[in-house]
Amino acid sequence: MAGKEKKTIFFCQNCGYESAKWQGQCPGCRQWNTFVEETVSARTAKSAGKSRPRAAGAEGGRVVRLSEVKTAQESRILTGYPELDRVLGGGIVDGSLVLVGGDPGIGKSTLLLQMCKELASAGRKVLYISGEESLQQIRMRADRIGRQADLSLLCETNLELVENAIEREKPELVVIDSIQTMYSEDVSSAPGSVSQVREATGAFLAIAKGMGIPVFLVGHVTKEGVVAGPRVLEHMVDTVLYFEGDSHGTYRVLRAVKNRFGSTNELGVFEMAENGLAEVKNPSDYMLNGRQPGASGSVVACTMEGTRPMLLEVQALVCKTNFGLPRRTASGTDVNRVNLLMAVLEKRLGLPLSNCDAYVNIAGGLRISEPALDLAIVLAVLSSYLDVPVSDRTIAFGEVGLSGEVRSVSQTQQRIQEGVKLGFTNCILPRVCEEQTGHVNGMGLTGISSVRQLYGLLKK
């Protein structure tokens, strides 16, 4: 009877903190009302340690010196999609565990199925495990995507059966869709609970590290936009990718928020078409489609996403408020940053912006937090306030400080070259960056050191 003993434990859904009783605020992550009650059964030591991973070649209990560890050139598997390879850091690393999250219907399963078909057509053995769709549904989606390729499918949610299938088939890549549907009979709680998600992730981590098989996990997200389940899930995996974008629109953005094998600032852009997701080779050109020439409050900014420069349109609308409290709204950037920049303009230039409503939008639906966007936001707000359009062939980038100074940003040359490539002829940038860059063929540089100089440019 001792092996069947059950007890009730409260888990924090945000960070996985365990408590013997319910608490309003989690002591671990300080979040409120995140505790859920789960019934767990005592397990034997063998079962409890079953999912503890051990990397291939590691010897349990033996301490080694760093100089004794032999390294080899890490081999990467190319997915057939350069945008996906870029976000992964150059391809899939053997033995890696990758978590892919995103809103429902955003295209997570479609992208991974396309990747599986590409790898299968290249002769690699791929196993696609689905806990949400039937074999017929997967076949229908595969037919819509096109490109004939034969890959192995398994529709199962029992974790033990899935582990046995992987050990029996010995594939070169595994996709689990999704991690929240997997359950272990050793854990008495329902699928998708904190205990089940943690147990399943630990089991797949052991498979990835022990057998050297890359494993992709699809993760559901909550209404706040984070992966459902304990926060420890994101700590256990090697890479966390988020699919962003409006499910009613055509564009999709794949962003890495954690990557042990590459940069976390890389970004891949896809477009949803009738036959699946298509790569957007030139995101800058794509983001600038539909610009209205000669409109005030519209400025083209250049931001850096990892190693990729990207041009996008910053729009601002400033108008007199009809109430005592002006309204400030921002889409695609931090509204607090917009309020800060408008306070700088009001203090340093004496503009009565406290009597104006302000709306700032990053066209295309991207969310940008880079400080280099400051100068374009300030320029768009001034352009709308003065009702003076900015030249359609002008780009701007730079960070704005509280005293109204314009500070330098990194990778100036790459930003300017991206503008030259798309036919822009003038660049407004920090004076420090202009002095460091020098002359650039095809691009006139206008260096400024304060927002007052920027205001003077528009008043001419």
C-alpha positions as CSV (number, residue, x, y, z in Angstrom):
1,M,0.0,0.0,0.0
2,A,3.0,2.3,0.5
3,G,3.6,2.5,-3.3
4,K,0.0,3.7,-3.8
5,E,-0.1,6.5,-1.2
6,K,-1.5,9.7,-2.6
7,K,-1.2,13.2,-1.3
8,T,-2.3,16.7,-2.4
9,I,0.2,19.3,-3.4
10,F,-0.3,22.8,-4.6
11,F,1.8,23.9,-7.7
12,C,2.5,27.4,-9.0
13,Q,1.5,27.3,-12.7
14,N,4.0,30.1,-13.4
15,C,7.3,28.8,-11.9
16,G,6.4,25.3,-10.6
17,Y,6.9,26.1,-6.9
18,E,5.5,23.4,-4.6
19,S,3.6,24.0,-1.5
20,A,1.7,21.9,1.0
21,K,-1.2,24.4,1.2
22,W,-2.7,27.0,-1.1
23,Q,-1.2,30.5,-1.1
24,G,-2.4,33.7,-2.6
25,Q,1.0,34.8,-3.7
26,C,3.8,32.5,-4.9
27,P,6.9,32.8,-2.8
28,G,9.0,31.8,-5.8
29,C,7.9,34.2,-8.6
30,R,5.8,36.6,-6.5
31,Q,2.8,36.1,-8.8
32,W,-0.8,36.2,-7.5
33,N,-3.4,33.4,-7.8
34,T,-1.2,31.0,-9.7
35,F,-1.5,27.9,-7.3
36,V,-3.5,24.9,-8.5
37,E,-4.2,21.7,-6.5
38,E,-3.0,18.4,-7.8
39,T,-3.0,14.9,-6.4
40,V,0.3,13.0,-6.8
41,S,1.2,9.5,-5.9
42,A,4.4,8.4,-4.3
43,R,6.7,6.6,-6.8
44,T,9.6,4.3,-6.4
45,A,13.1,5.6,-6.7
46,K,13.5,3.9,-10.0
47,S,10.5,5.6,-11.5
48,A,11.4,9.0,-10.0
49,G,14.8,8.9,-11.5
50,K,13.7,7.6,-14.8
51,S,13.6,10.9,-16.6
52,R,16.9,12.3,-15.3
53,P,19.0,13.0,-18.4
54,R,22.5,12.0,-18.9
55,A,24.4,13.3,-21.9
56,A,25.9,10.9,-24.4
57,G,29.4,9.9,-23.3
58,A,28.9,11.1,-19.7
59,E,29.8,8.8,-16.8
60,G,27.7,9.0,-13.8
61,G,29.4,10.1,-10.6
62,R,32.8,10.7,-12.1
63,V,34.2,14.3,-11.8
64,V,36.4,15.3,-14.8
65,R,38.6,18.4,-15.4
66,L,37.7,20.9,-18.0
67,S,41.0,20.2,-19.8
68,E,40.1,16.5,-20.1
69,V,36.8,17.3,-22.0
70,K,37.2,16.7,-25.7
71,T,35.2,18.8,-28.1
72,A,34.2,18.1,-31.6
73,Q,32.9,20.3,-34.5
74,E,29.2,20.5,-33.8
75,S,27.2,19.2,-36.7
76,R,24.0,21.0,-37.7
77,I,21.1,19.7,-39.8
78,L,19.8,22.2,-42.3
79,T,16.0,22.3,-42.4
80,G,15.7,23.4,-46.0
81,Y,14.3,26.8,-44.7
82,P,17.1,29.4,-44.3
83,E,14.8,31.6,-42.2
84,L,14.3,28.8,-39.7
85,D,18.0,27.9,-39.8
86,R,18.9,31.5,-39.0
87,V,16.7,31.6,-35.9
88,L,18.1,28.2,-34.7
89,G,21.6,29.6,-35.0
90,G,22.6,27.9,-38.3
91,G,20.6,24.6,-38.2
92,I,19.4,21.9,-35.9
93,V,22.0,20.6,-33.4
94,D,22.1,16.9,-32.6
95,G,20.7,16.1,-29.2
96,S,19.0,19.5,-28.8
97,L,15.6,20.0,-27.2
98,V,13.6,22.9,-28.9
99,L,10.4,24.4,-27.6
100,V,8.1,26.1,-30.2
101,G,5.3,28.3,-28.7
102,G,2.7,30.5,-30.2
103,D,-1.0,31.4,-30.3
104,P,-3.5,28.8,-31.6
105,G,-3.7,28.8,-35.4
106,I,-0.5,30.8,-35.9
107,G,1.2,28.0,-37.9
108,K,3.4,26.1,-35.4
109,S,2.3,22.6,-36.6
110,T,2.3,23.7,-40.2
111,L,5.9,24.9,-40.0
112,L,7.2,21.8,-38.2
113,L,5.4,19.5,-40.7
114,Q,6.9,21.4,-43.6
115,M,10.3,21.0,-41.9
116,C,9.7,17.3,-41.4
117,K,8.8,16.8,-45.1
118,E,11.9,18.6,-46.2
119,L,14.2,16.5,-44.1
120,A,12.3,13.3,-45.0
121,S,12.7,14.1,-48.7
122,A,16.4,14.6,-48.1
123,G,16.6,11.0,-46.9
124,R,16.5,11.5,-43.1
125,K,14.3,9.4,-40.8
126,V,11.8,11.6,-39.1
127,L,9.1,10.7,-36.6
128,Y,6.1,13.1,-36.2
129,I,4.1,12.3,-33.0
130,S,0.8,14.0,-32.6
131,G,-1.4,14.0,-29.5
132,E,-4.0,16.4,-30.9
133,E,-4.7,15.3,-34.5
134,S,-5.6,12.0,-36.1
135,L,-3.6,10.4,-38.9
136,Q,-6.2,11.6,-41.4
137,Q,-6.0,15.2,-40.3
138,I,-2.2,15.1,-40.6
139,R,-2.4,13.6,-44.1
140,M,-4.9,16.3,-45.2
141,R,-2.5,19.1,-43.9
142,A,0.4,17.4,-45.6
143,D,-1.5,17.2,-48.9
144,R,-2.3,20.9,-48.6
145,I,1.4,21.8,-48.0
146,G,2.5,19.7,-51.1
147,R,6.0,18.3,-51.7
148,Q,5.7,14.5,-51.5
149,A,7.8,12.9,-48.7
150,D,7.3,9.8,-46.6
151,L,7.7,10.3,-42.9
152,S,6.7,8.2,-39.9
153,L,3.6,9.2,-38.0
154,L,2.4,8.3,-34.5
155,C,-0.8,9.4,-32.8
156,E,-0.3,8.7,-29.1
157,T,-0.4,10.6,-25.8
158,N,0.9,7.9,-23.4
159,L,4.4,8.9,-22.6
160,E,5.6,5.3,-22.0
161,L,4.4,4.2,-25.4
162,V,5.9,7.2,-27.1
163,E,9.3,6.5,-25.4
164,N,9.2,2.9,-26.6
165,A,8.3,3.9,-30.1
166,I,11.3,6.3,-30.3
167,E,13.7,3.7,-28.9
168,R,12.4,1.2,-31.4
169,E,12.4,3.4,-34.5
170,K,15.6,5.3,-33.7
171,P,14.7,8.4,-35.8
172,E,17.1,11.2,-36.7
173,L,14.5,13.8,-35.6
174,V,11.4,13.8,-33.4
175,V,8.5,16.3,-33.3
176,I,6.0,16.2,-30.3
177,D,2.7,18.0,-31.0
178,S,2.1,19.0,-28.3
179,I,3.9,18.6,-24.9
180,Q,0.7,19.5,-23.0
181,T,-1.1,16.4,-24.4
182,M,1.5,13.9,-23.2
183,Y,0.8,12.0,-19.9
184,S,2.6,9.5,-17.7
185,E,0.8,6.7,-15.9
186,D,3.2,7.2,-13.0
187,V,1.7,10.7,-12.4
188,S,-1.9,10.7,-11.3
189,S,-2.7,14.3,-12.3
190,A,-4.5,15.2,-15.6
191,P,-2.6,15.8,-18.9
192,G,-1.4,19.4,-19.2
193,S,-0.9,19.8,-15.4
194,V,2.3,21.1,-13.9
195,S,3.4,17.6,-12.9
196,Q,2.6,16.0,-16.2
197,V,4.3,18.7,-18.3
198,R,7.4,18.5,-16.1
199,E,7.6,14.7,-16.3
200,A,7.1,14.6,-20.0
201,T,9.7,17.3,-20.7
202,G,12.2,15.5,-18.5
203,A,11.6,12.2,-20.4
204,F,12.2,13.9,-23.8
205,L,15.2,15.7,-22.4
206,A,16.7,12.3,-21.5
207,I,16.0,10.9,-25.0
208,A,17.5,14.0,-26.7
209,K,20.7,13.9,-24.6
210,G,21.0,10.2,-24.2
211,M,20.3,9.1,-27.8
212,G,21.6,12.3,-29.5
213,I,18.2,12.9,-31.3
214,P,17.0,16.4,-31.8
215,V,13.5,16.8,-30.3
216,F,11.0,19.6,-31.2
217,L,8.2,20.3,-28.6
218,V,5.1,22.3,-29.5
219,G,3.9,24.2,-26.5
220,H,0.5,25.8,-25.9
221,V,0.4,29.4,-24.7
222,T,-1.7,31.1,-22.1
223,K,-3.8,34.2,-22.7
224,E,-0.8,36.3,-21.5
225,G,1.2,34.8,-24.4
226,V,3.6,32.7,-22.5
227,V,4.0,28.9,-22.8
228,A,1.5,27.1,-20.6
229,G,2.9,25.0,-17.7
230,P,5.7,25.6,-15.2
231,R,8.3,28.2,-16.0
232,V,10.9,25.5,-15.4
233,L,9.8,24.1,-18.8
234,E,11.7,26.9,-20.6
235,H,14.7,26.4,-18.4
236,M,15.0,22.7,-19.2
237,V,15.0,23.0,-23.0
238,D,17.9,24.2,-25.1
239,T,16.0,26.6,-27.4
240,V,12.7,28.5,-27.1
241,L,11.1,29.8,-30.2
242,Y,8.0,32.0,-30.3
243,F,5.7,32.3,-33.3
244,E,4.3,35.9,-33.4
245,G,1.8,37.7,-35.6
246,D,-1.8,38.2,-36.2
247,S,-3.6,35.0,-36.9
248,H,-5.9,36.9,-39.3
249,G,-3.0,38.4,-41.2
250,T,-0.6,36.8,-43.6
251,Y,2.8,37.4,-42.0
252,R,4.4,35.4,-39.2
253,V,7.5,36.2,-37.2
254,L,9.6,33.4,-35.6
255,R,11.7,34.8,-32.8
256,A,14.3,33.0,-30.5
257,V,14.0,34.0,-26.9
258,K,16.5,31.4,-25.7
259,N,19.2,29.6,-27.6
260,R,22.1,27.7,-26.2
261,F,23.5,27.2,-29.7
262,G,23.2,30.7,-31.2
263,S,22.0,34.3,-30.8
264,T,18.7,35.1,-29.1
265,N,18.2,38.2,-31.2
266,E,17.6,36.5,-34.6
267,L,14.3,36.7,-36.3
268,G,12.7,34.8,-39.2
269,V,9.8,36.2,-41.3
270,F,7.2,33.9,-43.0
271,E,4.1,34.5,-45.0
272,M,1.0,32.2,-44.7
273,A,0.0,31.1,-48.2
274,E,-2.5,28.5,-49.5
275,N,0.2,25.8,-49.5
276,G,1.7,26.5,-46.1
277,L,4.3,29.0,-44.8
278,A,6.6,30.7,-47.3
279,E,9.8,32.5,-46.4
280,V,10.0,36.3,-46.8
281,K,13.4,36.8,-48.3
282,N,13.4,40.6,-48.0
283,P,11.5,41.6,-44.8
284,S,12.3,45.3,-45.2
285,D,10.6,45.5,-48.6
286,Y,7.7,43.4,-47.3
287,M,7.2,45.7,-44.2
288,L,7.2,48.9,-46.3
289,N,4.5,47.8,-48.7
290,G,1.5,50.1,-48.8
291,R,3.2,53.3,-47.6
292,Q,1.3,56.4,-48.5
293,P,3.7,59.0,-50.0
294,G,3.6,62.6,-48.7
295,A,1.7,61.7,-45.5
296,S,2.8,63.5,-42.3
297,G,3.6,61.4,-39.2
298,S,5.2,58.6,-41.3
299,V,8.9,57.8,-40.9
300,V,11.0,54.8,-42.0
301,A,13.2,53.5,-39.2
302,C,16.0,50.9,-39.4
303,T,16.2,48.4,-36.6
304,M,18.5,45.5,-36.0
305,E,17.1,42.0,-35.3
306,G,20.2,40.0,-34.4
307,T,22.5,40.3,-37.4
308,R,19.7,41.4,-39.7
309,P,18.9,45.1,-40.5
310,M,15.2,45.7,-41.1
311,L,13.4,48.7,-42.3
312,L,9.9,49.4,-41.0
313,E,7.4,52.3,-41.0
314,V,6.7,54.2,-37.8
315,Q,3.4,56.1,-37.8
316,A,2.3,58.8,-35.4
317,L,-1.0,60.7,-35.1
318,V,-1.0,63.8,-32.8
319,C,-4.2,65.8,-32.4
320,K,-5.9,68.1,-29.8
321,T,-7.6,66.3,-27.0
322,N,-11.2,66.9,-26.1
323,F,-10.7,65.9,-22.5
324,G,-8.6,67.1,-19.6
325,L,-6.5,63.9,-19.7
326,P,-4.8,63.2,-23.1
327,R,-4.8,59.7,-24.5
328,R,-1.6,57.9,-25.4
329,T,-1.7,54.6,-27.3
330,A,1.2,52.6,-28.8
331,S,1.0,49.5,-31.0
332,G,4.3,47.6,-31.7
333,T,6.4,49.5,-29.1
334,D,6.3,50.3,-25.4
335,V,3.7,53.0,-24.6
336,N,5.8,54.1,-21.6
337,R,8.7,54.8,-23.9
338,V,6.4,56.9,-26.1
339,N,5.3,58.9,-23.0
340,L,8.9,59.4,-22.0
341,L,9.9,60.7,-25.5
342,M,6.9,63.1,-25.6
343,A,7.8,64.4,-22.2
344,V,11.3,65.1,-23.5
345,L,9.9,67.0,-26.5
346,E,7.6,69.1,-24.2
347,K,10.4,69.9,-21.8
348,R,13.3,70.6,-24.3
349,L,11.3,72.2,-27.1
350,G,8.4,73.8,-25.2
351,L,5.7,72.1,-27.3
352,P,2.3,71.9,-25.6
353,L,2.0,68.1,-26.1
354,S,0.2,67.7,-22.8
355,N,-2.9,69.0,-24.6
356,C,-2.7,66.4,-27.4
357,D,-3.7,62.8,-27.9
358,A,-0.9,60.7,-29.4
359,Y,-1.1,57.4,-31.3
360,V,2.0,55.6,-32.4
361,N,2.0,52.5,-34.5
362,I,4.7,50.2,-36.0
363,A,3.2,49.2,-39.3
364,G,3.3,45.5,-40.2
365,G,2.5,44.2,-36.7
366,L,6.1,43.7,-35.4
367,R,6.9,44.5,-31.8
368,I,10.2,46.4,-31.5
369,S,11.9,47.3,-28.2
370,E,15.3,48.5,-29.6
371,P,16.3,52.0,-28.4
372,A,17.4,52.9,-31.9
373,L,13.7,53.4,-32.7
374,D,13.6,56.5,-30.5
375,L,14.6,59.0,-33.2
376,A,12.1,57.7,-35.7
377,I,9.3,58.0,-33.1
378,V,10.3,61.5,-32.2
379,L,10.5,62.5,-35.8
380,A,7.1,61.0,-36.6
381,V,5.5,62.7,-33.6
382,L,7.0,66.1,-34.6
383,S,5.9,65.5,-38.3
384,S,2.3,64.9,-37.3
385,Y,2.2,67.7,-34.8
386,L,3.6,70.2,-37.3
387,D,1.7,68.5,-40.2
388,V,5.0,68.5,-42.2
389,P,5.7,65.3,-44.1
390,V,9.1,63.7,-44.0
391,S,10.7,62.8,-47.3
392,D,9.8,59.3,-48.6
393,R,13.4,58.6,-49.3
394,T,14.6,59.3,-45.7
395,I,15.4,56.8,-42.9
396,A,16.2,57.5,-39.3
397,F,17.6,55.8,-36.3
398,G,19.2,56.7,-33.0
399,E,18.6,56.7,-29.2
400,V,17.1,59.8,-27.5
401,G,18.1,60.6,-23.9
402,L,16.2,62.6,-21.2
403,S,18.1,65.7,-21.8
404,G,17.2,65.7,-25.5
405,E,20.5,64.4,-26.7
406,V,20.7,61.9,-29.6
407,R,23.0,59.0,-28.7
408,S,24.9,56.6,-30.9
409,V,23.7,53.0,-31.8
410,S,25.6,50.0,-32.9
411,Q,26.0,48.5,-36.4
412,T,25.5,51.8,-38.2
413,Q,27.0,50.6,-41.5
414,Q,24.7,47.7,-41.8
415,R,21.6,49.9,-41.3
416,I,22.7,52.4,-43.9
417,Q,23.5,49.7,-46.4
418,E,20.0,48.3,-46.0
419,G,18.6,51.7,-46.8
420,V,20.8,52.0,-49.9
421,K,19.7,48.6,-51.1
422,L,16.0,49.7,-51.0
423,G,16.6,53.1,-52.7
424,F,16.7,55.5,-49.8
425,T,18.9,58.5,-50.3
426,N,19.0,60.3,-47.0
427,C,19.7,59.1,-43.4
428,I,19.1,61.0,-40.2
429,L,21.3,59.6,-37.5
430,P,23.3,60.5,-34.4
431,R,26.2,62.9,-35.2
432,V,28.6,60.5,-33.5
433,C,27.6,57.7,-35.9
434,E,28.0,60.1,-38.9
435,E,31.6,60.9,-37.9
436,Q,32.4,57.3,-37.4
437,T,30.9,56.2,-40.7
438,G,32.1,58.8,-43.1
439,H,31.0,58.9,-46.7
440,V,28.6,56.3,-48.1
441,N,27.9,56.0,-51.8
442,G,24.2,56.7,-52.6
443,M,23.3,57.9,-49.2
444,G,23.3,61.4,-47.8
445,L,24.0,61.5,-44.0
446,T,22.4,64.1,-41.7
447,G,24.0,63.9,-38.3
448,I,22.2,65.5,-35.3
449,S,23.1,65.7,-31.7
450,S,19.8,66.9,-30.1
451,V,16.1,66.9,-30.7
452,R,16.2,70.7,-31.1
453,Q,18.3,70.2,-34.3
454,L,15.7,67.7,-35.5
455,Y,13.0,70.2,-34.9
456,G,14.9,72.7,-36.9
457,L,15.2,70.3,-39.8
458,L,11.4,70.0,-40.0
459,K,10.8,73.8,-39.6
460,K,12.9,74.6,-42.7
